[in-house]
Amino acid sequence: MQDVDATGQARRARWAVSAMFLANGFVMGAWAPQIPLLMPRHNVTESVLGLLILVLGIGAVSAMLFSGKLIARFGGRVVLSVFSLALIPVLPMVVFSPNLWVLALFMAVFGAMAGCMDVAMNAQAVEVERRLHRAIMSSSHGFWSLGGFFGGFAGSFVIEHLGSEVQSLLTAGITAVLVFGAMPFLLPTAPPVVTEAAPPRTHLLPRDAGLWLLGFMAFFSMVPEGAVLDWAAIYLQKELGSDVFRSGLAFAFFAGAMAVMRFAGDGVRNRFGAVRTLRVSGLIGAAGLMGGALAPADWIAIVSFAVAGLGVANMVPIMFSAAGNRAGIPSALAISTVTMVGYCGILVAPASIGWVAEHFGFRPTYAALALLLVAVALLAARVADADNLRREGVAAQPA
């Protein structure tokens, strides 16, 4: 009877963590069409906007640095609940900022709340995998991408017809419904799972070269994602003549394609293995980005970014699964490390893209980013742990 109850609790938690991924992705998707509006609202250039995005990224990465320790001390359910609640008001805070200094402060808060929530929900997904004895990471990230698609698509529509302020308030309301509905069903985090000796408690970050390489592979995978999230709408508007609605579709269809492929990702990995899946995914993503860089019309760029989304979709979930089940390191610490390094790509690196694009244009920028995904494809063998541990039941429990 206890096993049945535990399985039922894990299944409910599986949908609860999916709702958390959906909420986080919805906020980020709704944020994407807001980005071009910051320039005329605060009278800033692409370079200044890039610095603001850098502030958001610094807030996120700084929070991720300590999120593993917070989870170890207070438990994943508490940390995820607190930071998901804190994420609810951040988009209105940014949109209603009265001046550039307040905007910079709220961008940092936005990044910190989103960053801690991200680590906590990935750690929760690993915990659910252990309870269910099967992988759910790719489909969990699929819900993030689905949220990004709805947030970007609906957000662009609402901005065009009702304005950015109304869009931000509606985003906060929908996020609140998702978060409050999911919180009661989250799992408490079990004691850290290690298969060897845990790293010394005095080390804030692990001393594992392989884990750091996974982090940089995640970084290379997330730089293109951040470039589409933060700059694709501006690229389509400035260089391909798109209106607000069509430019917002670039990230929306990128995220939608990611969602479709991520929901299929666990099955694809079961059939072809994590290494082969990562290798092929990197090459498809690179082809999509190159197509976006060479596109003669906005609709071709939108389709190309969707192809890139199909490729990028399962790259990061594979790396998170490999990190979360890496021998000798507590899951929360391993995930926070890989997430911290990886999310520099989606949050910090795009800040420099603004400067590069302003001086050299978006086309060569997106072409260069395609090479990063080729590099990840060449390093695909480094995620072999994901295959080995999944066949053994995802993770070994401590004796």
N, C-alpha and C positions, 0 to 999 in steps of 0.2 A: 504493500500500500504506500509506503514511504517513497519507493521508486516511482510509482505512478504520480504521486503528488509532486515530486521533484521534476519529473519530466513535464508535467503540465505547467509548473511554474516557469521552467526554462522556455517552453513554447510561448507563453504569454510575454516573457521578457524578450524573446526574439522579435515580436511585433512591437514591443515598447521601444527597443533600441532602433528599430526601423523608423519609428515615428520621430525619434530624436535626430537621426540622419536626415530625414525628410525636412524637419524644421530648420536645421542648420543650412541645408542646401537651399531651402526656400528663401531664407534671409540673404544668402550670398547671391542667389539669382536675382532677387529684387534689387540688390545693391548695384548690379552691373549696369542697368539703364540709367541709374542715377549719376554715374560717374561723369559722363560728358556734361551734365548740367552744372557741375561744380565750377567749371571754368568760367562761363559767363556770370554765374551767380556771385562768385567771389573775385572775378576779373583776374584770373591767373592763367599762366601758360601751361603747356604740357610738362615742362620741367618742374614747375611748382606743384602741379598735380602729382607728378611722380614722387616728389618729396613727401606729399601727404600720404600717398599709398605706402611709402617707406615707413612713415610713422605708424600706420596701421600694422604693417608687417613686424616692426620692432616690438610693438605691444603684444602681438600674437606669439612671436618666437620667445620673448622674455617670459611670458606666462607658461609656455610649453616647457621651458627649462625646469620649472618647479612643479609642474603638474603631476609628474610621476611620484614625487615625494608626498604631495597632497593626497593622492589616491592611496598610497601606502599607509598614510597616517589616519585618514578619515574614512576611507572606503570609496570605491568607485561610484556607488549609488548616490552618496551624499555629494561628492564633487560634481558629478554629472547633473544632478538636480539643481544645485546652486547656480552653476554657470549657465545652464539652459534657461533658468529664470532670468538671469542677468542679461542674456542675449536679447530678450523680448524688446526692450525699449531702445536699443542702440541705433537702429536705422532712423527713427524719428529724431533722436538726439543729433545725429549727423546732419540730417536734412534741415532741421530748424536752427542750426548753429548761426548766431548772429554775425560772427566775424571769423577771420581766418585763424586766430589764436584759439578760440573755443572749438572751431572745427578740428584743429590739430589734436587738441586734448581728447575730444570725443572719438576721433579716428583711432587713437591709441587704446581707448577703452573698448571700442568695437573689436579691435584685433585681439586684445587680451581675453575678452569673454568668449569670442569665437574659438580662439586657440585652445584654451583650457577645456572647453566643451568638446572640441574635436578629439583631443587625447583621451578624455574620459569615455566618450562614446565608442572609440575604437577598443579601449580596454574592456568595456562592457561587452562588445561583440566577441572578443576572444573568450571572455568568461562564459558566454552563451554557447560558443563552439564547444567548450569543454563539457558543459552540461548535456548538450545534445549529441556529442561525439560526431559531429559533421561540420564542414565548413559553411559559414554564412557570410564571410567577410565581403566577397564580391557583390552579393545581392544587397547587403547593408549599404555599401557605397552606391549601389544602384538607386536606392531610395534617396541618397543625397543628390544624385544627378537628376532624378525625377523632380525633387524639390527645386533644384536649380532651373530646370526647364520651365516648370509652372511659374516660379518666381520671375524669371526673365521674360517669358511670353506674356503672362498676365500683367506683370509690372510695367512693361512697355506700353501695353494697351491702356492701363489706368493712367499712367503719366500723360499720355497724349490726350486723353479725354477728360480727366479730372484733375490732373496736376500732380507734381511730385510729392507735395505735402500729404494729400489724401492717400497716395500710394504707400507712403511710409507708415501711416497709421493703420491702414488695412493689413499691411505686412505684419505689424506688431500684434494685431488682434488674432490673425490666423496662427501665428507662431505660438501665442499663448494657449490657444485651444489644443494644439498638438502637444505642447510640453506638459500641460496640466493633465491631459489624458494619458500620457505615457508614464509619468513619474511613479504612480503607485505600483507599477508592475516590473520595475527594474530589479535586477538581482544584486544582493550584497556581494561585494568582491571577496573571494576566498583568499586565504593566506597566499603570499607569492609562491608561484610554482616554479621550481628550478630542478634541473636534473643533475646538477653538480653543485659545487660550492657557490654561494651567492657572493657578489662582489662586496668589498668592504663597505660598511655603512658610511664611512667618512667620504666616499667618492660620490659627488653629486651626479657625475656621468660615468658610464661604464668604460673600461679600458679594453675594448674588443674591436680590433681593426676591421673584422668582417662585418660587424654591426654598423660601424661608421661608413663602410663602403655601401651597405644597403641604404644608409641615409643619403649618401650622395647620388646614388642611382634614383632614389625617390625625388631628390632635388632636380635632377635632369628631367625627370618625368613631369614634374609639377611646374617648371618654368614655362613650358608651352601652355599649360592650363591657365596659369596666371596671366599670360600674355593675351589669351583669348578673353578671359574674364574682364580684365581691366582696360584693354586697348582695342579689341576688335570693333566695338561700336564706333570709336573715334576713327579708326582706320577706314571703315565703310563710309562714314560721313565725309571725311576730309579728302580721301583719295578716290572713292568710288561713287560719290554723290548720293548716298542713301539718306532717307529721311529718318526721323527718330524711331519710328516703328520698325522699319526694315533693318536698321543698324542694330537694334536690340535683339533681332532674331539670330545674329551670329553666335552669341553665347547660348541663347535658348536652344538652338538646334545642335550645337556642340554638346550641351548638357543632356539633351534628349537622346542623342545617339549614344552617349556614355551610359545613360540609364538602361537603354535596351540591351546593350552588350554586357553591362554589369549583371543584369538579372540572369543572363545566360552564362555568366562567367564561371560560376562554380561547376556547372556541367561541362563547360569547355575544358576547364582545368582537370576535371576527373578523367576526361577522355584523352587529352593530349599532354597533360602534365604542365606544371608551372613554368618550367624552363622553356619549353617550346612555345607555350602561350605567350610568355613575355617577349620572346625573340620576334615572333610574327607580329605581335601587337606594336612593338617599337617601329617596325618597318612600315606598317600601315599608317601609324600616326605621323611618321615623317613624310610619307607621300601626301597626306592630307594637308599638312602645314605648307608643304611646297606648292601644292595646288592653290592654297589661299594666297600665297605670296605672288603667284603668277596670274591670278584671276583677272580677266579683262572687265568683268562686270560684278556687281554686288551679289547677284544670285549665285554665281559660280563660286564666289568666295564663301558664301553661306553653306553651300553644299560641300565644299572642300573642308571647311571647319567641322562639319558633321562627320566626314570621313575621319578626320583627325580625332574626333571624339570616340569613334569606334575603336581606334587603335589605342588611345591613351587609357581607355576605360578600365581595364583590368591590371594595368601595370602597378599602380600604387597599392591596391588591395593585396596583390601577391606579395609585395614587399612587406606590408604590415603583418600578413600572416607568417611570413618567414621570420620577422623580427619578434613577434609575440610568442613564438614557440621556439626561439633560439635557446639552445642548451646553456645552462649556467647563469642566466640573467633573468630576474623577475620580469614578468610580462609588462607591467606598467612602466618600468624603467626603460626597457628595450623599446617599447612603442613610443614613449615620450621622446627618446633620443632620435629615432628615425623620423618621427613626425616633426620634431623641431628642425632638423636639418632639411627634410623634404619640403616643409612648408615655407622655408626661405624662398623656394622656387615660386610658389603661388602668391606669396605675400611681400617678400622683400625684393627679389630680383626684378619684378616688373617695374619697380621704381626707376631702375636704370634704363629700362626699355623706353620710357618716356624721353629721356635725354638722347638715346641712340636714334629713336624714331624722328625726333625733332631735327636732328642734324643729318641723318642719312636716309630717312624714309621708313615706312612700315614694311615695304616689300622685302628689302634685304634683311630686315630684322627677323621676319617670320621664316625666311629661307634659312638663316643661320640657326634658328631654333630647331629646325628639322634635323640638323646634325646631332643635336643632343640626344634625340630619340634613337638615332642610329647607334650612338655610343652605348646606350642602355641595352639595345638588342645584342650588341657584341659581348656584354657582360652578363647575359641572361643566366649562365650557369651558376652564378652566385646565389640564386634563390632556390637551389635544389632542396634545402631543408623543408620548404613548404610541402613538397611532394612526399618526402620521407615521413614526416610527422603526420600528414593527413592520412596516409595509408595505415598508420599505427593508431588512428583514432584521434587525430588532431594534436593531442598533447598528453604526455605521460604524467600521471598523478604522482605526487610524492609518496614515498613509502610510509 
